[in-house]
Amino acid sequence: MIPFINYHRPCYFPAVITDDKGKQSKKYHYDKMMTPYEKLKSPESAQDFLKPSLSFEPLEKVADWIRDNKSADQLNLAKKRLFKQINEQKKG
């Protein structure tokens, strides 16, 4: 599991606009930007999307466990280690 992806990385979610002819297009507005976890929580019936044995309480603990910038630093450090390992394998 990579907490940065679900809890800290903002994503654009489209607004679907239908014109007079029925053609649909997607617009990505800045105010629709949120993390995937925030998007999951956004509908009023959000609890229905979780397994019956799961609630938002433990997910909130995971989301609050680490701040956005610290999570991004950890992700970047993991990338550096991975690319260093790949480059060492290519040389060897």
DSSP file (Angstrom, degrees, kcal/mol; ACC not computed):
  #  RESIDUE AA STRUCTURE BP1 BP2  ACC     N-H-->O    O-->H-N    N-H-->O    O-->H-N    TCO  KAPPA ALPHA  PHI   PSI    X-CA   Y-CA   Z-CA
    1    1 A M              0   0    0      0, 0.0     3,-0.1     0, 0.0     0, 0.0   0.000 360.0 360.0 360.0 135.7    0.0    0.0    0.0
    2    2 A I    >>  -     0   0    0      1,-0.1     4,-1.1     2,-0.0     3,-0.9  -0.902 360.0-167.5-114.9 100.0    1.3    3.5   -0.9
    3    3 A P  H 3>>S+     0   0    0      0, 0.0     4,-2.7     0, 0.0     5,-0.6   0.816  82.5  65.7 -59.4 -30.6   -0.5    6.0    1.4
    4    4 A F  I 3>>S+     0   0    0      1,-0.2     5,-2.0     3,-0.2     4,-1.4   0.905  99.6  51.3 -58.3 -41.8    0.7    8.9   -0.7
    5    5 A I  I <45S+     0   0    0     -3,-0.9    -1,-0.2     3,-0.2     4,-0.1   0.925 121.3  28.9 -63.7 -47.3   -1.3    7.8   -3.7
    6    6 A N  I  <5S+     0   0    0     -4,-1.1    31,-2.1    30,-0.1    32,-0.3   0.801 132.1  27.9 -87.3 -30.4   -4.7    7.5   -1.9
    7    7 A Y  I  <5S+     0   0    0     -4,-2.7    -3,-0.2    -5,-0.2    -2,-0.2   0.656 128.8  23.3-109.3 -18.3   -4.4    9.9    0.9
    8    8 A H  I  <<S+     0   0    0     -4,-1.4    -3,-0.2    -5,-0.6    -4,-0.1   0.661  91.1  89.2-127.8 -23.3   -2.1   12.8   -0.1
    9    9 A R      < -     0   0    0     -5,-2.0     2,-0.1    -4,-0.1    25,-0.1  -0.717  68.9-136.6 -87.7 116.8   -1.8   13.1   -3.9
   10   10 A P        -     0   0    0      0, 0.0     2,-0.3     0, 0.0    25,-0.2  -0.441  23.5-171.9 -71.8 145.1   -4.4   15.5   -5.3
   11   11 A C  B     -A   34   0A   0     23,-2.3    23,-2.2    -2,-0.1     2,-0.4  -0.947  24.1-116.7-132.4 152.4   -6.2   14.4   -8.5
   12   12 A Y        -     0   0    0     -2,-0.3    21,-0.2    21,-0.2    18,-0.1  -0.751  23.8-160.3 -86.8 137.3   -8.6   16.2  -10.9
   13   13 A F        -     0   0    0     19,-0.4    16,-0.4    -2,-0.4    19,-0.1  -0.982  22.7-120.6-116.9 130.4  -12.0   14.6  -11.2
   14   14 A P        -     0   0    0      0, 0.0     2,-0.5     0, 0.0    14,-0.2  -0.282   7.5-143.6 -76.4 152.5  -14.0   15.5  -14.3
   15   15 A A  E     -B   27   0B   0     12,-2.7    12,-2.2    -2,-0.0     2,-0.5  -0.973  23.9-136.9-106.0 122.5  -17.3   17.3  -14.6
   16   16 A V  E     -B   26   0B   0     -2,-0.5     2,-0.5    10,-0.2    10,-0.2  -0.705  20.2-166.9 -86.2 124.2  -19.2   15.8  -17.5
   17   17 A I  E     -B   25   0B   0      8,-3.4     8,-2.6    -2,-0.5     2,-0.5  -0.947   5.5-157.3-114.8 128.9  -20.9   18.4  -19.6
   18   18 A T  E     -B   24   0B   0     -2,-0.5     6,-0.2     6,-0.2     5,-0.0  -0.914  11.3-149.9-107.5 125.9  -23.6   17.5  -22.2
   19   19 A D    >   -     0   0    0      4,-2.6     3,-1.6    -2,-0.5    -1,-0.0  -0.194  37.8 -86.6 -84.6-176.6  -24.2   19.9  -25.0
   20   20 A D  T 3  S+     0   0    0      1,-0.3    -1,-0.1     2,-0.1    -2,-0.0   0.770 127.4  53.3 -62.8 -27.6  -27.5   20.5  -26.9
   21   21 A K  T 3  S-     0   0    0      2,-0.1    -1,-0.3     1,-0.0     3,-0.1   0.473 120.2-105.7 -88.2  -2.1  -26.7   17.7  -29.4
   22   22 A G  S <  S+     0   0    0     -3,-1.6     2,-0.3     1,-0.3    -2,-0.1   0.441  71.6 143.9  93.5   0.1  -26.1   15.1  -26.6
   23   23 A K        -     0   0    0     -5,-0.0    -4,-2.6     1,-0.0     2,-0.4  -0.578  39.4-145.5 -76.1 133.1  -22.3   15.1  -27.0
   24   24 A Q  E     +B   18   0B   0     -2,-0.3     2,-0.3    -6,-0.2    -6,-0.2  -0.807  19.7 177.5-102.1 139.2  -20.5   14.7  -23.7
   25   25 A S  E     -B   17   0B   0     -8,-2.6    -8,-3.4    -2,-0.4     2,-0.5  -0.961  23.4-127.4-134.7 155.7  -17.2   16.4  -22.8
   26   26 A K  E     -B   16   0B   0     -2,-0.3     2,-0.4   -10,-0.2   -10,-0.2  -0.870  17.9-167.4-107.7 135.2  -15.2   16.4  -19.6
   27   27 A K  E     -B   15   0B   0    -12,-2.2   -12,-2.7    -2,-0.5     2,-0.8  -0.972  11.6-148.9-119.7 135.0  -14.0   19.5  -18.0
   28   28 A Y        -     0   0    0     -2,-0.4     2,-0.3   -14,-0.2   -16,-0.0  -0.866  20.1-170.5-108.2 100.4  -11.4   19.4  -15.2
   29   29 A H    >   -     0   0    0     -2,-0.8     3,-1.5   -16,-0.4   -16,-0.3  -0.662  29.0-128.6 -94.6 146.1  -12.0   22.3  -12.9
   30   30 A Y  G >  S+     0   0    0     -2,-0.3     3,-1.7     1,-0.3    -1,-0.1   0.853 107.9  59.7 -59.9 -36.2   -9.6   23.3  -10.1
   31   31 A D  G 3  S+     0   0    0      1,-0.3    -1,-0.3   -19,-0.0    -3,-0.0   0.618  97.9  60.3 -71.9 -10.2  -12.3   23.2   -7.5
   32   32 A K  G <  S+     0   0    0     -3,-1.5   -19,-0.4   -19,-0.1     2,-0.3   0.352  78.7 117.1 -93.8   4.4  -13.0   19.5   -8.3
   33   33 A M    <   +     0   0    0     -3,-1.7     2,-0.3   -21,-0.2   -21,-0.2  -0.588  34.8 134.2 -77.4 130.4   -9.4   18.6   -7.3
   34   34 A M  B     -A   11   0A   0    -23,-2.2   -23,-2.3    -2,-0.3   -26,-0.1  -0.965  55.9 -86.7-161.8 168.7   -9.2   16.2   -4.3
   35   35 A T     >  -     0   0    0     -2,-0.3     4,-2.3   -25,-0.2     5,-0.2  -0.444  42.4-110.0 -78.1 159.1   -7.4   13.1   -3.1
   36   36 A P  H  > S+     0   0    0      0, 0.0     4,-2.1     0, 0.0   -29,-0.2   0.866 121.1  53.1 -56.9 -35.0   -8.9    9.7   -4.0
   37   37 A Y  H  > S+     0   0    0    -31,-2.1     4,-1.9     2,-0.2     5,-0.1   0.911 108.0  49.2 -66.8 -41.6   -9.7    9.2   -0.3
   38   38 A E  H  > S+     0   0    0    -32,-0.3     4,-1.1     1,-0.2    -1,-0.2   0.880 110.3  51.9 -63.3 -36.9  -11.6   12.6   -0.2
   39   39 A K  H  < S+     0   0    0     -4,-2.3     3,-0.4     1,-0.2    -2,-0.2   0.897 107.2  52.6 -65.4 -40.2  -13.5   11.6   -3.3
   40   40 A L  H  < S+     0   0    0     -4,-2.1    -1,-0.2     1,-0.2    -2,-0.2   0.890 113.6  43.5 -61.1 -39.5  -14.5    8.3   -1.7
   41   41 A K  H  < S+     0   0    0     -4,-1.9     5,-0.3     1,-0.2    -1,-0.2   0.648  94.0  86.3 -79.5 -15.4  -15.8   10.2    1.3
   42   42 A S  S  < S+     0   0    0     -4,-1.1    -1,-0.2    -3,-0.4    -2,-0.1   0.839  70.3  75.4 -65.5 -40.0  -17.6   12.9   -0.7
   43   43 A P  S >  S-     0   0    0      0, 0.0     3,-1.4     0, 0.0     4,-0.1  -0.398  82.9-125.7 -72.1 153.6  -21.0   11.3   -1.4
   44   44 A E  T 3  S+     0   0    0      1,-0.3     3,-0.4     2,-0.1    -2,-0.0   0.806 112.6  52.7 -65.5 -27.5  -23.5   11.1    1.4
   45   45 A S  T >  S+     0   0    0      1,-0.2     3,-1.5     2,-0.1     4,-0.4  -0.007  72.0 126.2 -95.2  29.7  -23.8    7.4    0.8
   46   46 A A  G X   +     0   0    0     -3,-1.4     3,-1.8     1,-0.3     4,-0.4   0.838  63.4  63.6 -59.6 -35.6  -20.0    6.9    1.1
   47   47 A Q  G >  S+     0   0    0     -3,-0.4     3,-1.2     1,-0.3    -1,-0.3   0.792  92.4  65.7 -60.4 -27.2  -20.3    4.2    3.8
   48   48 A D  G <  S+     0   0    0     -3,-1.5    -1,-0.3     1,-0.2    -2,-0.2   0.714  93.7  60.3 -67.2 -20.4  -22.2    2.0    1.3
   49   49 A F  G <  S+     0   0    0     -3,-1.8    -1,-0.2    -4,-0.4     2,-0.2   0.580  94.3  79.9 -84.7  -9.6  -19.0    1.8   -0.8
   50   50 A L  S <  S-     0   0    0     -3,-1.2     6,-0.0    -4,-0.4     5,-0.0  -0.592  94.3 -94.0 -94.4 158.0  -17.1    0.2    2.0
   51   51 A K    >   -     0   0    0     -2,-0.2     3,-2.1     1,-0.1    -1,-0.1  -0.361  41.1-111.0 -61.9 150.5  -17.1   -3.4    3.1
   52   52 A P  T 3  S+     0   0    0      0, 0.0    -1,-0.1     0, 0.0    -2,-0.1   0.807 118.2  53.0 -57.0 -29.4  -19.6   -4.0    5.9
   53   53 A S  T 3  S+     0   0    0      2,-0.0     2,-0.4     0, 0.0    -2,-0.1   0.458 100.9  76.8 -85.5   0.4  -16.8   -4.7    8.4
   54   54 A L    <   -     0   0    0     -3,-2.1     2,-0.3    -7,-0.1    -4,-0.1  -0.865  54.2-179.6-116.5 145.1  -15.0   -1.4    7.6
   55   55 A S     >  -     0   0    0     -2,-0.4     4,-0.7     1,-0.0    -4,-0.1  -0.816  41.7-106.7-130.4 174.4  -15.7    2.2    8.6
   56   56 A F  H  > S+     0   0    0     -2,-0.3     4,-2.5     1,-0.2     5,-0.2   0.670 102.4  82.1 -76.4 -15.8  -14.1    5.5    7.9
   57   57 A E  H  > S+     0   0    0      1,-0.2     4,-1.5     2,-0.2    -1,-0.2   0.937  95.3  39.7 -59.1 -51.8  -12.6    5.7   11.4
   58   58 A P  H  > S+     0   0    0      0, 0.0     4,-1.7     0, 0.0    -1,-0.2   0.846 114.5  55.2 -67.8 -29.7   -9.6    3.5   10.8
   59   59 A L  H  X S+     0   0    0     -4,-0.7     4,-2.4     1,-0.2    -2,-0.2   0.872 104.4  53.9 -68.5 -35.2   -9.1    5.1    7.3
   60   60 A E  H  X S+     0   0    0     -4,-2.5     4,-2.4     2,-0.2    -1,-0.2   0.880 105.1  54.5 -63.7 -37.6   -9.0    8.5    8.9
   61   61 A K  H  X S+     0   0    0     -4,-1.5     4,-0.9     2,-0.2    -1,-0.2   0.905 109.4  47.2 -62.8 -41.1   -6.2    7.3   11.3
   62   62 A V  H  X S+     0   0    0     -4,-1.7     4,-0.5     2,-0.2     3,-0.5   0.917 112.5  49.5 -65.5 -42.9   -4.2    6.3    8.3
   63   63 A A  H  < S+     0   0    0     -4,-2.4     3,-0.4     1,-0.2    -2,-0.2   0.871 116.5  41.6 -64.5 -36.9   -4.8    9.6    6.5
   64   64 A D  H  < S+     0   0    0     -4,-2.4    -1,-0.2     1,-0.2    -2,-0.2   0.546  91.9  87.9 -86.9  -7.6   -3.8   11.6    9.6
   65   65 A W  H  < S+     0   0    0     -4,-0.9     2,-0.3    -3,-0.5    -1,-0.2   0.841 101.0  17.1 -61.0 -35.4   -0.9    9.3   10.4
   66   66 A I  S  < S-     0   0    0     -4,-0.5    -1,-0.1    -3,-0.4     2,-0.1  -0.993  81.3-117.9-141.5 144.6    1.5   11.4    8.2
   67   67 A R     >  -     0   0    0     -2,-0.3     4,-2.3     1,-0.1     5,-0.2  -0.357  32.4-106.4 -80.3 162.3    1.3   14.8    6.6
   68   68 A D  H  > S+     0   0    0      1,-0.2     4,-2.2     2,-0.2     5,-0.2   0.907 116.0  45.9 -56.6 -50.9    1.3   15.5    2.9
   69   69 A N  H  > S+     0   0    0      1,-0.2     4,-2.3     2,-0.2    -1,-0.2   0.896 112.9  49.8 -65.4 -40.8    4.8   16.8    2.6
   70   70 A K  H  > S+     0   0    0      2,-0.2     4,-2.2     1,-0.2    -1,-0.2   0.898 110.7  51.0 -63.7 -40.2    6.4   14.1    4.7
   71   71 A S  H  X S+     0   0    0     -4,-2.3     4,-2.2     2,-0.2    -2,-0.2   0.905 109.6  49.7 -63.9 -42.0    4.6   11.5    2.6
   72   72 A A  H  X S+     0   0    0     -4,-2.2     4,-2.5     2,-0.2    -2,-0.2   0.891 109.0  52.9 -64.3 -39.4    5.9   13.0   -0.6
   73   73 A D  H  X S+     0   0    0     -4,-2.3     4,-2.2     1,-0.2    -2,-0.2   0.911 109.5  48.8 -61.4 -42.3    9.4   13.0    0.8
   74   74 A Q  H  X S+     0   0    0     -4,-2.2     4,-2.2     2,-0.2    -2,-0.2   0.899 110.9  50.3 -64.6 -40.5    9.1    9.3    1.6
   75   75 A L  H  X S+     0   0    0     -4,-2.2     4,-2.1     2,-0.2    -2,-0.2   0.926 111.2  48.3 -63.2 -44.9    7.8    8.6   -1.9
   76   76 A N  H  X S+     0   0    0     -4,-2.5     4,-2.3     1,-0.2    -2,-0.2   0.883 110.6  51.4 -64.3 -38.5   10.7   10.5   -3.5
   77   77 A L  H  X S+     0   0    0     -4,-2.2     4,-2.2     2,-0.2    -1,-0.2   0.908 109.5  50.2 -63.7 -42.1   13.2    8.7   -1.3
   78   78 A A  H  X S+     0   0    0     -4,-2.2     4,-2.2     1,-0.2    -2,-0.2   0.883 109.9  51.3 -63.6 -38.5   11.8    5.3   -2.3
   79   79 A K  H  X S+     0   0    0     -4,-2.1     4,-2.9     2,-0.2     5,-0.3   0.921 108.5  51.2 -63.6 -44.3   12.0    6.3   -6.0
   80   80 A K  H  X S+     0   0    0     -4,-2.3     4,-2.3     1,-0.2    -2,-0.2   0.923 111.1  48.0 -59.7 -44.7   15.7    7.3   -5.6
   81   81 A R  H  X S+     0   0    0     -4,-2.2     4,-2.2     2,-0.2    -1,-0.2   0.915 112.6  49.2 -61.7 -43.0   16.4    3.9   -4.0
   82   82 A L  H  X S+     0   0    0     -4,-2.2     4,-2.4     1,-0.2    -2,-0.2   0.942 112.7  45.6 -62.9 -48.7   14.6    2.1   -6.7
   83   83 A F  H  X S+     0   0    0     -4,-2.9     4,-2.4     1,-0.2    -1,-0.2   0.852 111.4  53.2 -66.4 -33.6   16.3    3.9   -9.5
   84   84 A K  H  X S+     0   0    0     -4,-2.3     4,-2.0    -5,-0.3    -1,-0.2   0.917 110.2  48.1 -63.9 -42.6   19.7    3.5   -7.9
   85   85 A Q  H  X S+     0   0    0     -4,-2.2     4,-1.9     2,-0.2    -2,-0.2   0.901 111.6  49.7 -64.4 -41.7   19.1   -0.3   -7.6
   86   86 A I  H  X S+     0   0    0     -4,-2.4     4,-1.9     1,-0.2    -2,-0.2   0.922 111.0  49.1 -63.4 -44.3   18.0   -0.4  -11.3
   87   87 A N  H  X S+     0   0    0     -4,-2.4     4,-1.6     1,-0.2    -1,-0.2   0.865 109.7  51.9 -65.1 -36.2   21.1    1.5  -12.4
   88   88 A E  H  X S+     0   0    0     -4,-2.0     4,-1.5     1,-0.2    -1,-0.2   0.875 108.9  50.8 -66.9 -37.0   23.4   -0.8  -10.4
   89   89 A Q  H  < S+     0   0    0     -4,-1.9    -2,-0.2     1,-0.2    -1,-0.2   0.873 108.5  51.8 -68.0 -37.1   21.7   -3.9  -12.0
   90   90 A K  H  < S+     0   0    0     -4,-1.9    -1,-0.2     1,-0.2    -2,-0.2   0.869 111.2  47.6 -67.0 -36.1   22.3   -2.5  -15.5
   91   91 A K  H  <        0   0    0     -4,-1.6    -1,-0.2     1,-0.2    -2,-0.2   0.815 360.0 360.0 -72.7 -30.8   26.0   -1.9  -14.8
   92   92 A G     <        0   0    0     -4,-1.5    -1,-0.2    -5,-0.1    -2,-0.2   0.438 360.0 360.0 -85.6 360.0   26.5   -5.3  -13.3
